[in-house]
Amino acid sequence: MSSLESLDNLIDRFQSQKPIRASSLVITVYGDAVEPHGGTVWLGSLIRLLEPMGISERLMRTTIFRLTQDGWLMSEKVGRRSYYSLTGPGRRKFEQAFKRVYSTNMTAWNGNWCLVLLSQLSAEKRKVVRDELAWQGFGPLSNILLGSPRCQYADAVATLAGLGVIDDVIVFQTVPQEELSSRPIRLQVRESWGIEELGQHYEDFIQLFRPVWQEFREVGWLDPQSCFLARTLLIHEYRKLILRDPLLPDELLPGDWDGRAARQLCRNVYRLLTPKAEEWLADVLETADGPLPEASDAFFQRFGGLR
């Protein structure tokens, strides 16, 4: 364990999960730490990187095997060593998800809604469409109608075409509304998107990571390994939240919405931890060519800029 109480609590919390969700953590590490540095690392160095999280070598090898079988990772043999990277589909899923995690800019909303009518689909296909469109911020306005104040018509049509249902659904784009958030709209939003439950999860996130922010700021010297572990668990938890968040316009959210404070806290902690966390990655991870490459320029644009 580290000498930092807040980090020890985070690690204990992660290890208390039964079973440990190693696959999800590995995806977090690839998206947050490996992709910006070329995307491919030696399995042995990845094992060393995550061992302090309570992930044994055996569990790591089993996890990597399953992620490979599920189409997330692919391997390359160089001598006796195996190097793993995200597959093409895995990288696209990562880019779609993590773009939301690190973004800070929300475009102004003019009152447009994108609506998708599912009345011509079977119950089975409706579920598939609902689950996929939820990633784009759609919520159920009724049993057969989905709506999003953020998604554009063309993006919805592309997603539906990819699902093979574009000929069986009806997609509408409304005109801008003068009154953005009437009482019936706010009540519908609260019901359709489970705003109160999501807000509670954001409050829990704040309570979990505020001590990290306070303690890491107060210590005189930041340990690189501790910074990496804390940053990884920060993004791991925040990623789970932000992917459930439809990112609704401010006009549709409560005035005391904890999602705003959670995003600011995540940004602050990430920026504090990143310099030393990057040092630890450079010390531990290896590629087929040796040392880990420098992070990409896009990495330093996360959360509005890390430099």
C-alpha positions in Angstrom: 0.0 0.0 0.0 1.0 3.6 -0.5 1.5 6.2 2.2 -1.5 8.1 0.9 -4.8 7.3 2.7 -7.0 8.5 -0.1 -5.3 6.3 -2.6 -5.3 3.3 -0.3 -9.1 3.8 0.1 -9.5 3.8 -3.7 -7.5 0.6 -4.2 -9.3 -1.1 -1.3 -12.6 -0.1 -2.9 -11.5 -1.5 -6.3 -10.2 -4.8 -4.8 -13.4 -5.3 -2.8 -15.4 -5.9 -6.0 -16.2 -9.6 -6.3 -15.1 -10.6 -8.8 -12.6 -7.9 -9.6 -13.6 -6.2 -12.9 -10.1 -6.5 -14.5 -11.4 -6.4 -18.1 -13.0 -3.0 -17.6 -9.8 -1.6 -15.9 -7.6 -2.8 -18.7 -9.8 -1.0 -21.2 -9.5 2.1 -19.1 -5.7 1.8 -19.1 -5.5 1.3 -22.8 -7.8 4.2 -23.5 -6.2 6.6 -21.0 -2.6 5.6 -21.0 -1.6 3.2 -23.8 -3.3 4.7 -26.9 -1.7 8.1 -26.5 1.7 6.4 -26.5 1.5 4.4 -29.7 -1.2 1.9 -28.6 1.0 -1.3 -28.3 2.8 -2.6 -25.1 4.5 -5.7 -23.9 2.2 -7.9 -21.8 4.9 -8.3 -19.1 5.1 -4.6 -18.5 1.3 -4.3 -18.4 1.2 -7.0 -15.7 3.8 -5.0 -13.7 1.8 -1.8 -14.2 -1.5 -3.1 -12.7 -0.2 -5.5 -10.1 -0.6 -2.9 -7.3 -4.3 -2.9 -8.1 -4.6 -6.4 -6.9 -4.6 -8.0 -10.4 -2.3 -11.0 -10.4 -0.3 -12.2 -13.3 -2.7 -15.1 -13.8 -5.7 -12.9 -13.7 -4.1 -10.5 -16.1 -3.3 -13.2 -18.6 -6.8 -14.5 -18.4 -8.2 -11.0 -18.8 -6.1 -10.3 -21.9 -7.1 -13.6 -23.4 -10.8 -12.8 -23.0 -10.4 -9.3 -24.3 -8.7 -10.8 -27.4 -11.4 -13.4 -27.8 -14.1 -10.6 -27.6 -12.4 -8.5 -30.3 -11.1 -5.7 -28.1 -7.4 -6.6 -28.3 -5.0 -8.2 -30.8 -1.5 -9.6 -30.2 1.8 -9.6 -32.0 4.7 -11.9 -31.2 8.2 -10.6 -31.3 10.5 -13.4 -30.1 9.1 -14.8 -26.9 7.2 -11.7 -26.0 3.6 -10.8 -26.8 2.6 -7.2 -27.5 -1.0 -6.2 -27.3 -3.0 -3.3 -28.9 -6.6 -2.4 -29.5 -8.2 -3.8 -32.6 -9.7 -1.5 -35.2 -13.3 -1.9 -33.8 -11.9 -1.7 -30.3 -10.2 1.6 -31.1 -13.3 3.1 -32.6 -15.4 2.2 -29.5 -12.7 3.7 -27.4 -12.6 6.9 -29.4 -16.4 7.3 -29.3 -16.4 6.7 -25.5 -13.3 8.6 -24.4 -14.1 11.6 -26.5 -16.9 12.3 -24.0 -14.7 11.7 -21.0 -12.0 14.3 -21.8 -14.2 17.0 -23.5 -14.8 20.2 -21.7 -16.7 22.2 -24.4 -20.5 21.8 -24.7 -22.1 23.6 -27.6 -25.0 26.0 -26.9 -28.4 24.4 -27.3 -31.0 26.1 -29.4 -34.0 23.9 -28.5 -33.7 21.3 -31.2 -34.7 17.7 -30.5 -34.0 14.6 -32.6 -36.8 12.1 -32.3 -36.8 8.4 -33.3 -40.1 6.5 -33.6 -39.8 2.8 -33.2 -43.4 1.7 -33.7 -42.6 -0.5 -36.7 -39.9 -2.5 -34.9 -40.2 -5.8 -33.0 -39.7 -5.7 -29.3 -36.3 -7.4 -29.7 -35.1 -4.8 -32.2 -36.4 -1.9 -30.1 -34.2 -3.0 -27.2 -31.2 -3.1 -29.5 -31.9 0.4 -30.9 -32.6 1.8 -27.4 -29.3 0.5 -26.0 -27.3 1.8 -28.9 -28.9 5.2 -29.1 -28.5 5.6 -25.3 -24.8 6.1 -26.1 -25.8 9.2 -28.1 -27.8 10.6 -25.3 -31.3 9.4 -26.3 -33.9 8.7 -23.6 -37.3 7.1 -23.8 -40.1 9.6 -24.1 -42.6 6.7 -24.4 -42.5 3.0 -25.2 -42.0 3.7 -28.9 -40.4 7.2 -29.0 -36.8 8.1 -28.2 -35.6 11.7 -28.0 -32.3 13.6 -27.7 -31.6 17.3 -27.4 -28.0 16.8 -28.5 -27.8 14.3 -31.2 -28.0 15.6 -34.8 -30.3 14.0 -37.4 -27.4 12.8 -39.6 -25.7 11.1 -36.7 -28.9 9.3 -35.7 -29.5 8.2 -39.2 -26.0 6.9 -39.5 -26.3 4.9 -36.3 -29.7 3.4 -37.4 -28.3 2.5 -40.8 -25.4 0.7 -39.1 -28.0 -1.3 -37.1 -29.8 -2.2 -40.3 -33.1 -0.7 -39.2 -33.2 2.6 -41.0 -36.0 1.4 -43.3 -38.2 0.5 -40.3 -37.9 3.7 -38.1 -39.0 7.3 -38.5 -36.5 10.0 -37.6 -37.6 13.6 -36.9 -35.6 16.8 -36.3 -37.7 19.5 -34.6 -37.3 23.2 -35.2 -35.6 25.4 -32.5 -37.9 26.1 -29.5 -38.3 29.6 -28.0 -39.0 28.1 -24.6 -36.2 25.7 -23.9 -37.2 24.2 -20.6 -40.9 24.5 -19.6 -42.1 22.6 -16.5 -43.5 19.6 -18.5 -40.2 19.3 -20.4 -38.1 19.3 -17.2 -40.4 16.7 -15.6 -40.1 14.5 -18.7 -36.4 14.8 -18.7 -36.2 13.8 -15.0 -38.3 10.8 -15.7 -36.8 9.7 -19.1 -33.1 10.0 -18.1 -33.2 9.1 -14.4 -31.6 12.5 -13.5 -32.0 12.1 -9.7 -30.2 8.7 -9.7 -27.4 9.9 -12.0 -27.0 13.0 -9.8 -26.5 10.8 -6.8 -23.8 8.9 -8.6 -22.1 12.2 -9.3 -22.3 13.2 -5.7 -20.7 9.8 -4.7 -17.9 10.4 -7.2 -17.2 13.8 -5.6 -17.1 12.4 -2.1 -14.7 9.7 -3.3 -12.2 11.9 -5.2 -12.3 15.2 -3.2 -10.0 13.6 -0.6 -7.6 12.6 -3.4 -7.5 16.2 -4.7 -6.9 17.5 -1.2 -4.3 15.0 -0.1 -2.3 15.0 -3.3 -2.2 18.8 -3.3 -0.9 18.9 0.3 2.0 16.4 0.0 5.3 17.9 -0.7 6.4 15.3 -3.3 4.2 13.3 -5.7 5.2 9.7 -6.1 4.9 8.7 -9.8 3.4 5.3 -9.2 0.8 6.7 -6.8 -0.1 9.4 -9.4 -0.6 6.7 -12.1 -2.7 4.5 -9.8 -4.9 7.4 -8.7 -5.3 8.8 -12.2 -6.3 5.4 -13.5 -8.9 4.9 -10.9 -10.2 8.5 -11.4 -10.8 7.9 -15.1 -12.1 4.4 -14.5 -14.8 5.7 -12.2 -15.5 8.8 -14.2 -15.8 6.9 -17.5 -18.5 4.7 -16.0 -20.4 7.8 -15.1 -20.0 9.9 -18.2 -21.1 7.0 -20.4 -24.4 6.9 -18.5 -24.8 10.7 -18.8 -26.8 11.9 -21.8 -24.9 15.2 -21.5 -28.2 17.2 -21.5 -28.1 20.9 -22.1 -27.8 23.1 -18.9 -31.3 24.4 -19.6 -32.8 20.9 -18.9 -30.7 20.2 -15.7 -31.2 21.2 -12.1 -29.5 24.3 -11.0 -27.4 22.4 -8.5 -26.5 19.6 -10.9 -23.5 17.7 -9.4 -22.3 16.6 -12.8 -20.7 20.1 -13.3 -18.8 19.9 -10.0 -17.7 16.3 -10.8 -16.3 17.2 -14.2 -14.4 20.1 -12.7 -13.0 17.9 -10.0 -12.0 15.2 -12.4 -10.3 17.8 -14.6 -8.4 19.3 -11.7 -7.2 15.9 -10.3 -6.2 14.7 -13.7 -4.1 17.8 -14.5 -2.5 17.5 -11.1 -1.5 13.9 -11.4 -0.6 13.6 -15.1 3.0 14.8 -15.1 4.2 12.3 -12.5 1.8 9.6 -13.9 3.4 9.9 -17.3 6.9 9.4 -15.7 5.7 6.1 -14.2 4.3 4.9 -17.5 7.6 5.7 -19.2 9.5 3.7 -16.5 7.3 0.7 -16.6 5.7 0.1 -20.1 7.7 -1.3 -23.0 7.1 -1.6 -26.7 8.7 -3.9 -29.3 11.1 -1.0 -30.1 12.0 -0.4 -26.4 10.9 2.7 -24.4 7.4 4.1 -24.6 7.0 6.8 -27.3 6.1 10.3 -26.2 2.4 11.1 -25.8 0.6 12.4 -28.9 -0.4 16.1 -29.2 -4.0 15.1 -28.8 -3.3 13.7 -25.3 -2.3 17.2 -24.1 -5.6 18.7 -25.3 -7.6 16.6 -22.8 -9.8 18.5 -20.4 -9.0 21.7 -22.3 -5.3 21.4 -22.0 -2.8 19.7 -19.7 0.1 22.0 -20.2 
